[in-house]
Structures are given as C-alpha cells and as structure tokens.
Amino acid sequence: MPVFPQTTGLSSDDYLTKWAVAGLKRLGLTSPAYQERLAKELMVIKQMGFSDYFLIVGDIVAYTKSRAT
C-alpha cells in the first residue's frame, strides 16, 4: 500500500487524527458524542492499517475541490 508523503514529522496515524479532529471543529461538531464516534472510527482505521489510504484519498478530494469551478 502506498505511503502518504508528509513533512510534519508525525506518523500517518497521528496526522490522520489531527486532520479528522480539525475537520470536526471546522464543521462545528464538538459534542462528546461526535468526539467518541470519531475516536472509534479512527481506532478501526488504525488497526486495519489504512491511515495512509485515508490520507491519500482525502488529499485527492481536497485537490479536486480546489480545482472545481
């Protein structure tokens, strides 16, 4: 599986967590229920070894959104 290239010095798991938490905050979803659900989802993603996959797909989505007119 490909590895998500980054220069942050964080592991892919930590970077995905940081990105996901920031996304919840950006959407205003800060209640404990959302935080707990995100923690569970991230745990499954990390256990399966798919953090890099989610980061790559997220990067592709962000790029396509930035290019849409």
Buried (B, 14 or more C-beta within 10 A) or exposed (E): EEEBEEEEEEEBBEBBBEBBBEEBEEEEEEEEEEEEEBEEEBEEBBEEEBBBBBBBEBBEEEEEEEEEE
